[in-house]
Amino acid sequence: MNMENIKASLIAFIKDDAGLTIVEYAVAGGLITLGAVAAFTTLGGNVSTTITSLGCAIQGTPC
């Protein structure tokens, strides 16, 4: 390969944005997953505390 072919191939690779779309979807999917895990973790802790409080109230014992 001569230098002109390498330069043309490199420029074509840089201008190609099809791979960028896949990366954008992967990053967006990762952020959505991270947000869902954080929300469920927080919600799970709150639900556990509420159920424990309800159980203590039904039994009439302090928590």
mmCIF file of the N, C-alpha and C atoms, coordinates in Angstrom:
data_MODEL
# 
_entry.id   MODEL 
# 
loop_
_atom_site.group_PDB 
_atom_site.id 
_atom_site.type_symbol 
_atom_site.label_atom_id 
_atom_site.label_alt_id 
_atom_site.label_comp_id 
_atom_site.label_asym_id 
_atom_site.label_entity_id 
_atom_site.label_seq_id 
_atom_site.pdbx_PDB_ins_code 
_atom_site.Cartn_x 
_atom_site.Cartn_y 
_atom_site.Cartn_z 
_atom_site.occupancy 
_atom_site.B_iso_or_equiv 
_atom_site.pdbx_formal_charge 
_atom_site.auth_seq_id 
_atom_site.auth_comp_id 
_atom_site.auth_asym_id 
_atom_site.auth_atom_id 
_atom_site.pdbx_PDB_model_num 
ATOM 1   N N  . MET A 1 1  ? 0.850   -1.190 0.000  1.00 0.00 ? 1  MET A N  1 
ATOM 2   C CA . MET A 1 1  ? 0.000   0.000  0.000  1.00 0.00 ? 1  MET A CA 1 
ATOM 3   C C  . MET A 1 1  ? 0.884   1.237  0.000  1.00 0.00 ? 1  MET A C  1 
ATOM 4   N N  . ASN A 1 2  ? 0.454   2.186  -0.770 1.00 0.00 ? 2  ASN A N  1 
ATOM 5   C CA . ASN A 1 2  ? 1.213   3.424  -0.751 1.00 0.00 ? 2  ASN A CA 1 
ATOM 6   C C  . ASN A 1 2  ? 0.589   4.415  0.235  1.00 0.00 ? 2  ASN A C  1 
ATOM 7   N N  . MET A 1 3  ? 1.228   5.523  0.432  1.00 0.00 ? 3  MET A N  1 
ATOM 8   C CA . MET A 1 3  ? 0.824   6.490  1.438  1.00 0.00 ? 3  MET A CA 1 
ATOM 9   C C  . MET A 1 3  ? -0.547  7.099  1.122  1.00 0.00 ? 3  MET A C  1 
ATOM 10  N N  . GLU A 1 4  ? -0.871  7.265  -0.144 1.00 0.00 ? 4  GLU A N  1 
ATOM 11  C CA . GLU A 1 4  ? -2.173  7.839  -0.523 1.00 0.00 ? 4  GLU A CA 1 
ATOM 12  C C  . GLU A 1 4  ? -3.319  6.897  -0.155 1.00 0.00 ? 4  GLU A C  1 
ATOM 13  N N  . ASN A 1 5  ? -3.139  5.599  -0.346 1.00 0.00 ? 5  ASN A N  1 
ATOM 14  C CA . ASN A 1 5  ? -4.170  4.626  0.015  1.00 0.00 ? 5  ASN A CA 1 
ATOM 15  C C  . ASN A 1 5  ? -4.373  4.583  1.526  1.00 0.00 ? 5  ASN A C  1 
ATOM 16  N N  . ILE A 1 6  ? -3.288  4.637  2.269  1.00 0.00 ? 6  ILE A N  1 
ATOM 17  C CA . ILE A 1 6  ? -3.391  4.627  3.738  1.00 0.00 ? 6  ILE A CA 1 
ATOM 18  C C  . ILE A 1 6  ? -4.106  5.884  4.212  1.00 0.00 ? 6  ILE A C  1 
ATOM 19  N N  . LYS A 1 7  ? -3.753  7.022  3.652  1.00 0.00 ? 7  LYS A N  1 
ATOM 20  C CA . LYS A 1 7  ? -4.384  8.291  4.026  1.00 0.00 ? 7  LYS A CA 1 
ATOM 21  C C  . LYS A 1 7  ? -5.870  8.267  3.690  1.00 0.00 ? 7  LYS A C  1 
ATOM 22  N N  . ALA A 1 8  ? -6.235  7.770  2.530  1.00 0.00 ? 8  ALA A N  1 
ATOM 23  C CA . ALA A 1 8  ? -7.640  7.703  2.125  1.00 0.00 ? 8  ALA A CA 1 
ATOM 24  C C  . ALA A 1 8  ? -8.428  6.750  3.032  1.00 0.00 ? 8  ALA A C  1 
ATOM 25  N N  . SER A 1 9  ? -7.809  5.626  3.388  1.00 0.00 ? 9  SER A N  1 
ATOM 26  C CA . SER A 1 9  ? -8.472  4.670  4.283  1.00 0.00 ? 9  SER A CA 1 
ATOM 27  C C  . SER A 1 9  ? -8.679  5.269  5.676  1.00 0.00 ? 9  SER A C  1 
ATOM 28  N N  . LEU A 1 10 ? -7.697  5.980  6.156  1.00 0.00 ? 10 LEU A N  1 
ATOM 29  C CA . LEU A 1 10 ? -7.791  6.606  7.470  1.00 0.00 ? 10 LEU A CA 1 
ATOM 30  C C  . LEU A 1 10 ? -8.868  7.686  7.495  1.00 0.00 ? 10 LEU A C  1 
ATOM 31  N N  . ILE A 1 11 ? -8.937  8.490  6.466  1.00 0.00 ? 11 ILE A N  1 
ATOM 32  C CA . ILE A 1 11 ? -9.962  9.540  6.385  1.00 0.00 ? 11 ILE A CA 1 
ATOM 33  C C  . ILE A 1 11 ? -11.355 8.919  6.295  1.00 0.00 ? 11 ILE A C  1 
ATOM 34  N N  . ALA A 1 12 ? -11.503 7.858  5.519  1.00 0.00 ? 12 ALA A N  1 
ATOM 35  C CA . ALA A 1 12 ? -12.800 7.179  5.415  1.00 0.00 ? 12 ALA A CA 1 
ATOM 36  C C  . ALA A 1 12 ? -13.207 6.586  6.756  1.00 0.00 ? 12 ALA A C  1 
ATOM 37  N N  . PHE A 1 13 ? -12.249 6.033  7.499  1.00 0.00 ? 13 PHE A N  1 
ATOM 38  C CA . PHE A 1 13 ? -12.545 5.460  8.814  1.00 0.00 ? 13 PHE A CA 1 
ATOM 39  C C  . PHE A 1 13 ? -12.986 6.547  9.795  1.00 0.00 ? 13 PHE A C  1 
ATOM 40  N N  . ILE A 1 14 ? -12.341 7.689  9.779  1.00 0.00 ? 14 ILE A N  1 
ATOM 41  C CA . ILE A 1 14 ? -12.685 8.782  10.684 1.00 0.00 ? 14 ILE A CA 1 
ATOM 42  C C  . ILE A 1 14 ? -14.065 9.346  10.356 1.00 0.00 ? 14 ILE A C  1 
ATOM 43  N N  . LYS A 1 15 ? -14.408 9.446  9.095  1.00 0.00 ? 15 LYS A N  1 
ATOM 44  C CA . LYS A 1 15 ? -15.705 10.014 8.697  1.00 0.00 ? 15 LYS A CA 1 
ATOM 45  C C  . LYS A 1 15 ? -16.859 9.040  8.894  1.00 0.00 ? 15 LYS A C  1 
ATOM 46  N N  . ASP A 1 16 ? -16.575 7.750  9.025  1.00 0.00 ? 16 ASP A N  1 
ATOM 47  C CA . ASP A 1 16 ? -17.627 6.752  9.198  1.00 0.00 ? 16 ASP A CA 1 
ATOM 48  C C  . ASP A 1 16 ? -18.201 6.865  10.607 1.00 0.00 ? 16 ASP A C  1 
ATOM 49  N N  . ASP A 1 17 ? -19.506 7.164  10.699 1.00 0.00 ? 17 ASP A N  1 
ATOM 50  C CA . ASP A 1 17 ? -20.124 7.363  12.010 1.00 0.00 ? 17 ASP A CA 1 
ATOM 51  C C  . ASP A 1 17 ? -21.083 6.236  12.394 1.00 0.00 ? 17 ASP A C  1 
ATOM 52  N N  . ALA A 1 18 ? -21.078 5.126  11.692 1.00 0.00 ? 18 ALA A N  1 
ATOM 53  C CA . ALA A 1 18 ? -21.968 4.013  12.023 1.00 0.00 ? 18 ALA A CA 1 
ATOM 54  C C  . ALA A 1 18 ? -21.577 3.382  13.354 1.00 0.00 ? 18 ALA A C  1 
ATOM 55  N N  . GLY A 1 19 ? -20.306 3.265  13.623 1.00 0.00 ? 19 GLY A N  1 
ATOM 56  C CA . GLY A 1 19 ? -19.843 2.709  14.888 1.00 0.00 ? 19 GLY A CA 1 
ATOM 57  C C  . GLY A 1 19 ? -20.157 3.614  16.058 1.00 0.00 ? 19 GLY A C  1 
ATOM 58  N N  . LEU A 1 20 ? -20.178 4.912  15.823 1.00 0.00 ? 20 LEU A N  1 
ATOM 59  C CA . LEU A 1 20 ? -20.485 5.874  16.868 1.00 0.00 ? 20 LEU A CA 1 
ATOM 60  C C  . LEU A 1 20 ? -21.906 5.680  17.377 1.00 0.00 ? 20 LEU A C  1 
ATOM 61  N N  . THR A 1 21 ? -22.835 5.362  16.502 1.00 0.00 ? 21 THR A N  1 
ATOM 62  C CA . THR A 1 21 ? -24.220 5.146  16.916 1.00 0.00 ? 21 THR A CA 1 
ATOM 63  C C  . THR A 1 21 ? -24.308 3.972  17.885 1.00 0.00 ? 21 THR A C  1 
ATOM 64  N N  . ILE A 1 22 ? -23.601 2.911  17.636 1.00 0.00 ? 22 ILE A N  1 
ATOM 65  C CA . ILE A 1 22 ? -23.612 1.743  18.515 1.00 0.00 ? 22 ILE A CA 1 
ATOM 66  C C  . ILE A 1 22 ? -23.056 2.113  19.885 1.00 0.00 ? 22 ILE A C  1 
ATOM 67  N N  . VAL A 1 23 ? -21.991 2.893  19.904 1.00 0.00 ? 23 VAL A N  1 
ATOM 68  C CA . VAL A 1 23 ? -21.405 3.323  21.164 1.00 0.00 ? 23 VAL A CA 1 
ATOM 69  C C  . VAL A 1 23 ? -22.379 4.207  21.935 1.00 0.00 ? 23 VAL A C  1 
ATOM 70  N N  . GLU A 1 24 ? -23.070 5.093  21.242 1.00 0.00 ? 24 GLU A N  1 
ATOM 71  C CA . GLU A 1 24 ? -24.052 5.958  21.903 1.00 0.00 ? 24 GLU A CA 1 
ATOM 72  C C  . GLU A 1 24 ? -25.169 5.131  22.538 1.00 0.00 ? 24 GLU A C  1 
ATOM 73  N N  . TYR A 1 25 ? -25.656 4.128  21.840 1.00 0.00 ? 25 TYR A N  1 
ATOM 74  C CA . TYR A 1 25 ? -26.692 3.262  22.405 1.00 0.00 ? 25 TYR A CA 1 
ATOM 75  C C  . TYR A 1 25 ? -26.172 2.485  23.611 1.00 0.00 ? 25 TYR A C  1 
ATOM 76  N N  . ALA A 1 26 ? -24.946 2.034  23.556 1.00 0.00 ? 26 ALA A N  1 
ATOM 77  C CA . ALA A 1 26 ? -24.359 1.288  24.671 1.00 0.00 ? 26 ALA A CA 1 
ATOM 78  C C  . ALA A 1 26 ? -24.224 2.181  25.905 1.00 0.00 ? 26 ALA A C  1 
ATOM 79  N N  . VAL A 1 27 ? -23.778 3.411  25.711 1.00 0.00 ? 27 VAL A N  1 
ATOM 80  C CA . VAL A 1 27 ? -23.639 4.343  26.830 1.00 0.00 ? 27 VAL A CA 1 
ATOM 81  C C  . VAL A 1 27 ? -25.009 4.684  27.403 1.00 0.00 ? 27 VAL A C  1 
ATOM 82  N N  . ALA A 1 28 ? -25.979 4.946  26.543 1.00 0.00 ? 28 ALA A N  1 
ATOM 83  C CA . ALA A 1 28 ? -27.330 5.252  27.020 1.00 0.00 ? 28 ALA A CA 1 
ATOM 84  C C  . ALA A 1 28 ? -27.926 4.065  27.776 1.00 0.00 ? 28 ALA A C  1 
ATOM 85  N N  . GLY A 1 29 ? -27.735 2.873  27.275 1.00 0.00 ? 29 GLY A N  1 
ATOM 86  C CA . GLY A 1 29 ? -28.241 1.681  27.957 1.00 0.00 ? 29 GLY A CA 1 
ATOM 87  C C  . GLY A 1 29 ? -27.578 1.487  29.309 1.00 0.00 ? 29 GLY A C  1 
ATOM 88  N N  . GLY A 1 30 ? -26.297 1.743  29.388 1.00 0.00 ? 30 GLY A N  1 
ATOM 89  C CA . GLY A 1 30 ? -25.587 1.640  30.659 1.00 0.00 ? 30 GLY A CA 1 
ATOM 90  C C  . GLY A 1 30 ? -26.085 2.652  31.676 1.00 0.00 ? 30 GLY A C  1 
ATOM 91  N N  . LEU A 1 31 ? -26.334 3.876  31.231 1.00 0.00 ? 31 LEU A N  1 
ATOM 92  C CA . LEU A 1 31 ? -26.849 4.904  32.144 1.00 0.00 ? 31 LEU A CA 1 
ATOM 93  C C  . LEU A 1 31 ? -28.255 4.579  32.629 1.00 0.00 ? 31 LEU A C  1 
ATOM 94  N N  . ILE A 1 32 ? -29.089 4.065  31.746 1.00 0.00 ? 32 ILE A N  1 
ATOM 95  C CA . ILE A 1 32 ? -30.453 3.680  32.145 1.00 0.00 ? 32 ILE A CA 1 
ATOM 96  C C  . ILE A 1 32 ? -30.392 2.535  33.147 1.00 0.00 ? 32 ILE A C  1 
ATOM 97  N N  . THR A 1 33 ? -29.537 1.560  32.904 1.00 0.00 ? 33 THR A N  1 
ATOM 98  C CA . THR A 1 33 ? -29.391 0.431  33.830 1.00 0.00 ? 33 THR A CA 1 
ATOM 99  C C  . THR A 1 33 ? -28.891 0.903  35.190 1.00 0.00 ? 33 THR A C  1 
ATOM 100 N N  . LEU A 1 34 ? -27.912 1.796  35.189 1.00 0.00 ? 34 LEU A N  1 
ATOM 101 C CA . LEU A 1 34 ? -27.378 2.333  36.437 1.00 0.00 ? 34 LEU A CA 1 
ATOM 102 C C  . LEU A 1 34 ? -28.459 3.083  37.215 1.00 0.00 ? 34 LEU A C  1 
ATOM 103 N N  . GLY A 1 35 ? -29.263 3.876  36.517 1.00 0.00 ? 35 GLY A N  1 
ATOM 104 C CA . GLY A 1 35 ? -30.361 4.593  37.166 1.00 0.00 ? 35 GLY A CA 1 
ATOM 105 C C  . GLY A 1 35 ? -31.401 3.652  37.743 1.00 0.00 ? 35 GLY A C  1 
ATOM 106 N N  . ALA A 1 36 ? -31.727 2.603  37.018 1.00 0.00 ? 36 ALA A N  1 
ATOM 107 C CA . ALA A 1 36 ? -32.724 1.637  37.506 1.00 0.00 ? 36 ALA A CA 1 
ATOM 108 C C  . ALA A 1 36 ? -32.210 0.896  38.735 1.00 0.00 ? 36 ALA A C  1 
ATOM 109 N N  . VAL A 1 37 ? -30.949 0.505  38.737 1.00 0.00 ? 37 VAL A N  1 
ATOM 110 C CA . VAL A 1 37 ? -30.371 -0.188 39.891 1.00 0.00 ? 37 VAL A CA 1 
ATOM 111 C C  . VAL A 1 37 ? -30.369 0.730  41.104 1.00 0.00 ? 37 VAL A C  1 
ATOM 112 N N  . ALA A 1 38 ? -29.990 1.980  40.914 1.00 0.00 ? 38 ALA A N  1 
ATOM 113 C CA . ALA A 1 38 ? -29.977 2.934  42.031 1.00 0.00 ? 38 ALA A CA 1 
ATOM 114 C C  . ALA A 1 38 ? -31.383 3.156  42.575 1.00 0.00 ? 38 ALA A C  1 
ATOM 115 N N  . ALA A 1 39 ? -32.365 3.276  41.689 1.00 0.00 ? 39 ALA A N  1 
ATOM 116 C CA . ALA A 1 39 ? -33.746 3.489  42.128 1.00 0.00 ? 39 ALA A CA 1 
ATOM 117 C C  . ALA A 1 39 ? -34.284 2.277  42.886 1.00 0.00 ? 39 ALA A C  1 
ATOM 118 N N  . PHE A 1 40 ? -34.033 1.090  42.379 1.00 0.00 ? 40 PHE A N  1 
ATOM 119 C CA . PHE A 1 40 ? -34.528 -0.118 43.053 1.00 0.00 ? 40 PHE A CA 1 
ATOM 120 C C  . PHE A 1 40 ? -33.823 -0.350 44.382 1.00 0.00 ? 40 PHE A C  1 
ATOM 121 N N  . THR A 1 41 ? -32.551 0.002  44.453 1.00 0.00 ? 41 THR A N  1 
ATOM 122 C CA . THR A 1 41 ? -31.822 -0.144 45.714 1.00 0.00 ? 41 THR A CA 1 
ATOM 123 C C  . THR A 1 41 ? -32.406 0.786  46.779 1.00 0.00 ? 41 THR A C  1 
ATOM 124 N N  . THR A 1 42 ? -32.633 2.028  46.413 1.00 0.00 ? 42 THR A N  1 
ATOM 125 C CA . THR A 1 42 ? -33.222 2.992  47.349 1.00 0.00 ? 42 THR A CA 1 
ATOM 126 C C  . THR A 1 42 ? -34.637 2.596  47.715 1.00 0.00 ? 42 THR A C  1 
ATOM 127 N N  . LEU A 1 43 ? -35.416 2.231  46.727 1.00 0.00 ? 43 LEU A N  1 
ATOM 128 C CA . LEU A 1 43 ? -36.802 1.833  46.973 1.00 0.00 ? 43 LEU A CA 1 
ATOM 129 C C  . LEU A 1 43 ? -36.854 0.581  47.837 1.00 0.00 ? 43 LEU A C  1 
ATOM 130 N N  . GLY A 1 44 ? -35.973 -0.372 47.603 1.00 0.00 ? 44 GLY A N  1 
ATOM 131 C CA . GLY A 1 44 ? -35.944 -1.605 48.380 1.00 0.00 ? 44 GLY A CA 1 
ATOM 132 C C  . GLY A 1 44 ? -35.664 -1.346 49.845 1.00 0.00 ? 44 GLY A C  1 
ATOM 133 N N  . GLY A 1 45 ? -34.752 -0.432 50.125 1.00 0.00 ? 45 GLY A N  1 
ATOM 134 C CA . GLY A 1 45 ? -34.461 -0.073 51.506 1.00 0.00 ? 45 GLY A CA 1 
ATOM 135 C C  . GLY A 1 45 ? -35.645 0.577  52.186 1.00 0.00 ? 45 GLY A C  1 
ATOM 136 N N  . ASN A 1 46 ? -36.321 1.459  51.475 1.00 0.00 ? 46 ASN A N  1 
ATOM 137 C CA . ASN A 1 46 ? -37.493 2.127  52.043 1.00 0.00 ? 46 ASN A CA 1 
ATOM 138 C C  . ASN A 1 46 ? -38.635 1.145  52.288 1.00 0.00 ? 46 ASN A C  1 
ATOM 139 N N  . VAL A 1 47 ? -38.847 0.224  51.377 1.00 0.00 ? 47 VAL A N  1 
ATOM 140 C CA . VAL A 1 47 ? -39.912 -0.765 51.529 1.00 0.00 ? 47 VAL A CA 1 
ATOM 141 C C  . VAL A 1 47 ? -39.603 -1.684 52.710 1.00 0.00 ? 47 VAL A C  1 
ATOM 142 N N  . SER A 1 48 ? -38.361 -2.084 52.860 1.00 0.00 ? 48 SER A N  1 
ATOM 143 C CA . SER A 1 48 ? -37.971 -2.947 53.973 1.00 0.00 ? 48 SER A CA 1 
ATOM 144 C C  . SER A 1 48 ? -38.215 -2.253 55.314 1.00 0.00 ? 48 SER A C  1 
ATOM 145 N N  . THR A 1 49 ? -37.861 -0.992 55.406 1.00 0.00 ? 49 THR A N  1 
ATOM 146 C CA . THR A 1 49 ? -38.075 -0.230 56.638 1.00 0.00 ? 49 THR A CA 1 
ATOM 147 C C  . THR A 1 49 ? -39.558 -0.105 56.948 1.00 0.00 ? 49 THR A C  1 
ATOM 148 N N  . THR A 1 50 ? -40.371 0.152  55.941 1.00 0.00 ? 50 THR A N  1 
ATOM 149 C CA . THR A 1 50 ? -41.815 0.303  56.130 1.00 0.00 ? 50 THR A CA 1 
ATOM 150 C C  . THR A 1 50 ? -42.444 -1.014 56.582 1.00 0.00 ? 50 THR A C  1 
ATOM 151 N N  . ILE A 1 51 ? -42.057 -2.121 55.981 1.00 0.00 ? 51 ILE A N  1 
ATOM 152 C CA . ILE A 1 51 ? -42.617 -3.420 56.355 1.00 0.00 ? 51 ILE A CA 1 
ATOM 153 C C  . ILE A 1 51 ? -42.211 -3.779 57.781 1.00 0.00 ? 51 ILE A C  1 
ATOM 154 N N  . THR A 1 52 ? -40.982 -3.484 58.151 1.00 0.00 ? 52 THR A N  1 
ATOM 155 C CA . THR A 1 52 ? -40.539 -3.739 59.523 1.00 0.00 ? 52 THR A CA 1 
ATOM 156 C C  . THR A 1 52 ? -41.347 -2.906 60.515 1.00 0.00 ? 52 THR A C  1 
ATOM 157 N N  . SER A 1 53 ? -41.570 -1.657 60.191 1.00 0.00 ? 53 SER A N  1 
ATOM 158 C CA . SER A 1 53 ? -42.359 -0.781 61.063 1.00 0.00 ? 53 SER A CA 1 
ATOM 159 C C  . SER A 1 53 ? -43.796 -1.277 61.187 1.00 0.00 ? 53 SER A C  1 
ATOM 160 N N  . LEU A 1 54 ? -44.371 -1.729 60.101 1.00 0.00 ? 54 LEU A N  1 
ATOM 161 C CA . LEU A 1 54 ? -45.743 -2.261 60.140 1.00 0.00 ? 54 LEU A CA 1 
ATOM 162 C C  . LEU A 1 54 ? -45.808 -3.523 60.991 1.00 0.00 ? 54 LEU A C  1 
ATOM 163 N N  . GLY A 1 55 ? -44.815 -4.403 60.862 1.00 0.00 ? 55 GLY A N  1 
ATOM 164 C CA . GLY A 1 55 ? -44.776 -5.623 61.666 1.00 0.00 ? 55 GLY A CA 1 
ATOM 165 C C  . GLY A 1 55 ? -44.681 -5.310 63.147 1.00 0.00 ? 55 GLY A C  1 
ATOM 166 N N  . CYS A 1 56 ? -43.856 -4.325 63.496 1.00 0.00 ? 56 CYS A N  1 
ATOM 167 C CA . CYS A 1 56 ? -43.738 -3.935 64.907 1.00 0.00 ? 56 CYS A CA 1 
ATOM 168 C C  . CYS A 1 56 ? -45.038 -3.308 65.414 1.00 0.00 ? 56 CYS A C  1 
ATOM 169 N N  . ALA A 1 57 ? -45.688 -2.533 64.571 1.00 0.00 ? 57 ALA A N  1 
ATOM 170 C CA . ALA A 1 57 ? -46.944 -1.910 64.980 1.00 0.00 ? 57 ALA A CA 1 
ATOM 171 C C  . ALA A 1 57 ? -48.032 -2.955 65.205 1.00 0.00 ? 57 ALA A C  1 
ATOM 172 N N  . ILE A 1 58 ? -48.069 -3.967 64.358 1.00 0.00 ? 58 ILE A N  1 
ATOM 173 C CA . ILE A 1 58 ? -49.071 -5.024 64.508 1.00 0.00 ? 58 ILE A CA 1 
ATOM 174 C C  . ILE A 1 58 ? -48.809 -5.813 65.785 1.00 0.00 ? 58 ILE A C  1 
ATOM 175 N N  . GLN A 1 59 ? -47.551 -6.100 66.083 1.00 0.00 ? 59 GLN A N  1 
ATOM 176 C CA . GLN A 1 59 ? -47.193 -6.847 67.287 1.00 0.00 ? 59 GLN A CA 1 
ATOM 177 C C  . GLN A 1 59 ? -47.267 -5.988 68.540 1.00 0.00 ? 59 GLN A C  1 
ATOM 178 N N  . GLY A 1 60 ? -47.266 -4.693 68.368 1.00 0.00 ? 60 GLY A N  1 
ATOM 179 C CA . GLY A 1 60 ? -47.324 -3.791 69.501 1.00 0.00 ? 60 GLY A CA 1 
ATOM 180 C C  . GLY A 1 60 ? -46.004 -3.655 70.212 1.00 0.00 ? 60 GLY A C  1 
ATOM 181 N N  . THR A 1 61 ? -44.927 -3.934 69.515 1.00 0.00 ? 61 THR A N  1 
ATOM 182 C CA . THR A 1 61 ? -43.589 -3.805 70.129 1.00 0.00 ? 61 THR A CA 1 
ATOM 183 C C  . THR A 1 61 ? -42.855 -2.634 69.488 1.00 0.00 ? 61 THR A C  1 
ATOM 184 N N  . PRO A 1 62 ? -41.981 -1.975 70.237 1.00 0.00 ? 62 PRO A N  1 
ATOM 185 C CA . PRO A 1 62 ? -41.189 -0.894 69.640 1.00 0.00 ? 62 PRO A CA 1 
ATOM 186 C C  . PRO A 1 62 ? -40.097 -1.450 68.711 1.00 0.00 ? 62 PRO A C  1 
ATOM 187 N N  . CYS A 1 63 ? -39.793 -0.705 67.733 1.00 0.00 ? 63 CYS A N  1 
ATOM 188 C CA . CYS A 1 63 ? -38.756 -1.151 66.768 1.00 0.00 ? 63 CYS A CA 1 
ATOM 189 C C  . CYS A 1 63 ? -37.433 -0.529 67.065 1.00 0.00 ? 63 CYS A C  1 
# 
